Amino acid sequence: MSITPSPLLPFKARAGLVITSQNAEIRCEMNFDFDTVVSRRSTGCIKYDRKPDLDPFWVADMDFPSTPPILEALHRRVDHGIFGYAQPHTGLNEAVIDYLKNRRGATVPLEQIIHLGGLVPALSLAIRAFCQPGEAVMTCTPVYPPFIGTHHDGKAQLIAVDHIMVDGRWSFDWEALESAVTPETKVFLLCNPQNPLGRVFFCQ
Ligand SMILES: Cc1ncc(COP(=O)(O)O)c(C=O)c1O
């Protein structure tokens, strides 16, 4: 897979990417300014306001504004003025189903999609769905902390195996994984893209 900046847009607005994978070339271009630094201090964000005297390298939170289509949709929603109980609209479900099909090759029926508030409740739900108390969850470390904490929700055991460096890149320790796995291991939590190692894993 290769990612090259699109030459079609000026530097200030260069958000165009041409992504080439084995199966498809995806062109996605829009006007977006990645260069202007927007101050987030004193906006109530944990990244800058929790420890204002430190540079915030500890959290994976973006410093770019959301893209114009997202801002426009939110403005439309706010202008409506009433914020009662919401339900996922058809377009959202269609977008999720199309993404999983086109980008992940997975055909997922609508009734198998459950909307949750974030990744952490999803980890907890998956563990409680697929692990009985006493069974095991496996993951690789170091990793975003909820991957090594949510097994408590299902009273499951945690098996953690360290990532290793292979030819200058972080990888899996396949031998250690094989010797650590047990018949009671029902769930493997894969963090991909990997935080904090900064790697994206592909099937190969
Ligand atoms: C690997 C990883 N997944 C998920 C999240 C956060 O996910 P969500 O925004 O769904 O809570 C983080 C936040 O740092 C993360 O590092």
The ligand as a MOL file (V3000), in Angstrom:
LIG
                    3D

  0  0  0     0  0            999 V3000
M  V30 BEGIN CTAB
M  V30 COUNTS 16 16 0 0 0
M  V30 BEGIN ATOM
M  V30 1 C -6.0310 2.5160 20.2850 0
M  V30 2 C -7.1210 3.4320 20.7230 0
M  V30 3 N -8.3940 3.0910 20.4490 0
M  V30 4 C -9.4070 3.8980 20.8340 0
M  V30 5 C -9.1680 5.0840 21.5050 0
M  V30 6 C -10.3390 5.9280 21.9000 0
M  V30 7 O -11.4860 5.4490 21.3240 0
M  V30 8 P -12.8810 6.1690 21.5750 0
M  V30 9 O -12.7570 7.5460 21.0020 0
M  V30 10 O -13.8480 5.3200 20.8310 0
M  V30 11 O -13.0940 6.1900 23.0430 0
M  V30 12 C -7.8690 5.4790 21.8000 0
M  V30 13 C -7.6140 6.7400 22.5050 0
M  V30 14 O -6.4860 7.1020 22.8090 0
M  V30 15 C -6.8320 4.6260 21.4130 0
M  V30 16 O -5.5700 4.9320 21.6850 0
M  V30 END ATOM
M  V30 BEGIN BOND
M  V30 1 1 1 2
M  V30 2 1 2 3
M  V30 3 2 2 15
M  V30 4 2 3 4
M  V30 5 1 4 5
M  V30 6 1 5 6
M  V30 7 2 5 12
M  V30 8 1 6 7
M  V30 9 1 7 8
M  V30 10 2 8 9
M  V30 11 1 8 10
M  V30 12 1 8 11
M  V30 13 1 12 13
M  V30 14 1 12 15
M  V30 15 2 13 14
M  V30 16 1 15 16
M  V30 END BOND
M  V30 END CTAB
M  END
